[in-house]
Amino acid sequence: MAAISQSSPAPGRQVRVSTAVGRYRRWHVETRPDAEEEGWLLTYLDVITLILVLMVVMLAFAGPGKGKDGTQRESDPAAAQTTGPIPGAPYPSGSIAPPAVPPTGPNTPAPEAKAPTPKTLNGLPLDQLGADVEVIMTDSAVRFRISSEILFESGAASFASAGQPVLDRLIPLLNADPSLRLAVEGHTDSIPIRTERFPSNWELSTARAATVARYLIEHGVAPQRVQATGFADTRPLGSRDNPVDMVHNRRVELTMERTPPAPGKTP
């Protein structure tokens, strides 16, 4: 078979492109899908929702507004008595529990007034003892608390210069009711003491209580009423290690109380 030769077009000869293909390229435009243009609506709605929530929270914390005269509006007392806390309102002081509403009504008993501490004892003044004496009154006893720094020398059971005048002011009160028992208690701090006379705080506290009791008896207090006891550092008023509390722990207490009845006897 004879070979078929492929010859290139002669120079200067134009190659015609199909008019149909050129016409298609000229007028055919590919359609592209439109981009989503409604996404901004979601963001807009979110912003409006957040603004509304913020306004509601601000109104809830604002409370009642002011009237035309500039004064704070007050809620109706009748409504406050019949209804409890407003639902949805924040609780006071950051509490997670609703506040207790005290009962009100015509049959509600009035709160009891706290009785003030009397300033006299059997007609004798209690407020003239001075700042050196602390008076503690209960239903069954009267306690006079005096710092050992005022009564005694440091580490000793002998009176300081201001000790006896303090006791002299107390003697009329201690004799105001001879039927009351008088308990004298000595107390020390937790610092140990080791001397020839006082091997421990037990001996020191007992000696101080006995010194006060002996002075009271010598100045008119009936001896059958007096009882002296030392407690060392077993009954502190505050911390055992704090220097400020240790000063308060060193004290002498005089307590007037009624003698408990003997077993089998009624008072």
Contacts in CASP RR format, 6 or more apart in sequence:
PFRMAT RR
TARGET T0000
AUTHOR 0000-0000-0000
METHOD contacts of the structure
MODEL  1
MAAISQSSPAPGRQVRVSTAVGRYRRWHVETRPDAEEEGWLLTYLDVITL
ILVLMVVMLAFAGPGKGKDGTQRESDPAAAQTTGPIPGAPYPSGSIAPPA
VPPTGPNTPAPEAKAPTPKTLNGLPLDQLGADVEVIMTDSAVRFRISSEI
LFESGAASFASAGQPVLDRLIPLLNADPSLRLAVEGHTDSIPIRTERFPS
NWELSTARAATVARYLIEHGVAPQRVQATGFADTRPLGSRDNPVDMVHNR
RVELTMERTPPAPGKTP
9 15 0 8 1.000
60 88 0 8 1.000
60 89 0 8 1.000
60 90 0 8 1.000
61 90 0 8 1.000
64 72 0 8 1.000
64 73 0 8 1.000
64 74 0 8 1.000
64 75 0 8 1.000
65 72 0 8 1.000
65 73 0 8 1.000
66 72 0 8 1.000
66 73 0 8 1.000
67 73 0 8 1.000
81 104 0 8 1.000
81 105 0 8 1.000
84 101 0 8 1.000
85 91 0 8 1.000
85 98 0 8 1.000
85 99 0 8 1.000
85 101 0 8 1.000
91 97 0 8 1.000
91 98 0 8 1.000
91 99 0 8 1.000
92 99 0 8 1.000
117 135 0 8 1.000
117 137 0 8 1.000
118 126 0 8 1.000
118 137 0 8 1.000
119 125 0 8 1.000
119 126 0 8 1.000
119 127 0 8 1.000
120 126 0 8 1.000
121 142 0 8 1.000
121 173 0 8 1.000
121 176 0 8 1.000
122 176 0 8 1.000
122 177 0 8 1.000
123 176 0 8 1.000
124 172 0 8 1.000
124 173 0 8 1.000
124 176 0 8 1.000
126 135 0 8 1.000
126 173 0 8 1.000
128 169 0 8 1.000
129 135 0 8 1.000
129 144 0 8 1.000
129 169 0 8 1.000
129 170 0 8 1.000
129 173 0 8 1.000
130 169 0 8 1.000
132 146 0 8 1.000
132 147 0 8 1.000
132 150 0 8 1.000
132 162 0 8 1.000
132 166 0 8 1.000
133 144 0 8 1.000
133 145 0 8 1.000
133 146 0 8 1.000
133 166 0 8 1.000
133 169 0 8 1.000
133 170 0 8 1.000
134 144 0 8 1.000
134 145 0 8 1.000
134 146 0 8 1.000
135 142 0 8 1.000
135 143 0 8 1.000
135 144 0 8 1.000
135 145 0 8 1.000
136 142 0 8 1.000
136 143 0 8 1.000
136 144 0 8 1.000
136 145 0 8 1.000
137 143 0 8 1.000
140 257 0 8 1.000
140 258 0 8 1.000
141 255 0 8 1.000
141 256 0 8 1.000
141 257 0 8 1.000
141 258 0 8 1.000
142 255 0 8 1.000
142 256 0 8 1.000
142 257 0 8 1.000
143 253 0 8 1.000
143 254 0 8 1.000
143 255 0 8 1.000
143 256 0 8 1.000
144 170 0 8 1.000
144 173 0 8 1.000
144 253 0 8 1.000
144 254 0 8 1.000
144 255 0 8 1.000
145 251 0 8 1.000
145 252 0 8 1.000
145 253 0 8 1.000
146 166 0 8 1.000
146 251 0 8 1.000
146 252 0 8 1.000
146 253 0 8 1.000
146 254 0 8 1.000
147 247 0 8 1.000
147 248 0 8 1.000
147 250 0 8 1.000
147 251 0 8 1.000
148 186 0 8 1.000
148 187 0 8 1.000
148 188 0 8 1.000
148 208 0 8 1.000
148 250 0 8 1.000
148 251 0 8 1.000
148 252 0 8 1.000
149 247 0 8 1.000
149 250 0 8 1.000
150 160 0 8 1.000
150 162 0 8 1.000
150 163 0 8 1.000
150 166 0 8 1.000
151 159 0 8 1.000
151 160 0 8 1.000
151 162 0 8 1.000
151 163 0 8 1.000
151 166 0 8 1.000
151 167 0 8 1.000
151 208 0 8 1.000
151 212 0 8 1.000
151 252 0 8 1.000
152 158 0 8 1.000
152 159 0 8 1.000
152 160 0 8 1.000
152 163 0 8 1.000
152 208 0 8 1.000
152 211 0 8 1.000
153 159 0 8 1.000
153 160 0 8 1.000
155 193 0 8 1.000
155 195 0 8 1.000
155 198 0 8 1.000
155 204 0 8 1.000
157 198 0 8 1.000
157 204 0 8 1.000
157 207 0 8 1.000
157 208 0 8 1.000
157 210 0 8 1.000
157 211 0 8 1.000
158 211 0 8 1.000
159 211 0 8 1.000
159 215 0 8 1.000
164 215 0 8 1.000
167 212 0 8 1.000
167 215 0 8 1.000
167 216 0 8 1.000
167 219 0 8 1.000
168 219 0 8 1.000
170 254 0 8 1.000
171 216 0 8 1.000
171 219 0 8 1.000
171 220 0 8 1.000
171 221 0 8 1.000
174 182 0 8 1.000
174 216 0 8 1.000
174 221 0 8 1.000
174 254 0 8 1.000
174 256 0 8 1.000
175 220 0 8 1.000
175 221 0 8 1.000
177 256 0 8 1.000
178 222 0 8 1.000
178 225 0 8 1.000
179 258 0 8 1.000
179 259 0 8 1.000
180 225 0 8 1.000
180 256 0 8 1.000
180 257 0 8 1.000
180 258 0 8 1.000
180 259 0 8 1.000
181 225 0 8 1.000
181 227 0 8 1.000
181 256 0 8 1.000
181 257 0 8 1.000
181 258 0 8 1.000
181 259 0 8 1.000
182 216 0 8 1.000
182 221 0 8 1.000
182 225 0 8 1.000
182 226 0 8 1.000
182 227 0 8 1.000
182 254 0 8 1.000
182 255 0 8 1.000
182 256 0 8 1.000
183 227 0 8 1.000
183 229 0 8 1.000
183 253 0 8 1.000
183 254 0 8 1.000
183 255 0 8 1.000
183 257 0 8 1.000
184 209 0 8 1.000
184 212 0 8 1.000
184 213 0 8 1.000
184 216 0 8 1.000
184 226 0 8 1.000
184 227 0 8 1.000
184 228 0 8 1.000
184 229 0 8 1.000
184 252 0 8 1.000
184 253 0 8 1.000
184 254 0 8 1.000
185 209 0 8 1.000
185 228 0 8 1.000
185 229 0 8 1.000
185 230 0 8 1.000
185 231 0 8 1.000
185 252 0 8 1.000
185 253 0 8 1.000
185 254 0 8 1.000
185 255 0 8 1.000
186 205 0 8 1.000
186 206 0 8 1.000
186 208 0 8 1.000
186 209 0 8 1.000
186 229 0 8 1.000
186 230 0 8 1.000
186 231 0 8 1.000
186 251 0 8 1.000
186 252 0 8 1.000
186 253 0 8 1.000
187 205 0 8 1.000
187 230 0 8 1.000
187 231 0 8 1.000
187 232 0 8 1.000
187 233 0 8 1.000
187 235 0 8 1.000
187 236 0 8 1.000
187 249 0 8 1.000
187 250 0 8 1.000
187 251 0 8 1.000
187 252 0 8 1.000
187 253 0 8 1.000
188 201 0 8 1.000
188 204 0 8 1.000
188 205 0 8 1.000
188 232 0 8 1.000
188 233 0 8 1.000
188 249 0 8 1.000
188 250 0 8 1.000
189 201 0 8 1.000
189 233 0 8 1.000
189 236 0 8 1.000
189 240 0 8 1.000
189 246 0 8 1.000
189 247 0 8 1.000
189 249 0 8 1.000
189 250 0 8 1.000
190 233 0 8 1.000
190 236 0 8 1.000
190 240 0 8 1.000
190 241 0 8 1.000
190 246 0 8 1.000
190 249 0 8 1.000
191 246 0 8 1.000
192 200 0 8 1.000
192 201 0 8 1.000
193 199 0 8 1.000
193 200 0 8 1.000
193 201 0 8 1.000
193 204 0 8 1.000
194 200 0 8 1.000
197 203 0 8 1.000
197 207 0 8 1.000
198 204 0 8 1.000
198 207 0 8 1.000
200 232 0 8 1.000
201 232 0 8 1.000
201 233 0 8 1.000
202 230 0 8 1.000
202 232 0 8 1.000
204 232 0 8 1.000
205 230 0 8 1.000
205 231 0 8 1.000
205 232 0 8 1.000
206 228 0 8 1.000
206 229 0 8 1.000
206 230 0 8 1.000
208 230 0 8 1.000
208 252 0 8 1.000
209 228 0 8 1.000
209 229 0 8 1.000
209 230 0 8 1.000
209 252 0 8 1.000
210 228 0 8 1.000
212 228 0 8 1.000
212 252 0 8 1.000
212 254 0 8 1.000
213 226 0 8 1.000
213 227 0 8 1.000
213 228 0 8 1.000
216 226 0 8 1.000
217 223 0 8 1.000
217 226 0 8 1.000
233 240 0 8 1.000
233 249 0 8 1.000
236 245 0 8 1.000
236 249 0 8 1.000
237 245 0 8 1.000
237 248 0 8 1.000
237 249 0 8 1.000
237 251 0 8 1.000
238 245 0 8 1.000
238 248 0 8 1.000
238 249 0 8 1.000
239 245 0 8 1.000
239 246 0 8 1.000
240 246 0 8 1.000
240 249 0 8 1.000
258 267 0 8 1.000
261 267 0 8 1.000
END
